[in-house]
Amino acid sequence: MALSARVVTVAMTATILTADQADARPGTSLAVYVPVGGATVYVGGPGVTTATGYPCIAGSEHFFDLDPTSAPGYAQTSSELVYGIVAASTQAVNVLQTGV
């Protein structure tokens, strides 16, 4: 199993959390950790907003399974990737992706 760990700075516009489109294959999993004292990060698709996104609050870790039903090697589109957004300024989050 391959791993990709990184820090992503989430902005007030939809910011991609998956490694990149080529590495975000179906069957991968994504863990997102918002450090203690940080701002809430809202997670969703490319059109995510603070009103529609899934809230990941400071000090929490959330796990997401990407679509495991597609054929291996399938190239995902931007609508199938995971994005985050914050209400103000920016927020660094830790991202761990498996299966890349």
Secondary structure, DSSP 4 states (H G I P E B T S, - for coil): --EEEEEEEE-SS-EE-SS-TTT--TT-EEEEEPPTT---EEEESTT--TTTSEEE-TT-EEEEE---SSPTT----GGGS-EEE-SSS-EEEEEEEE--
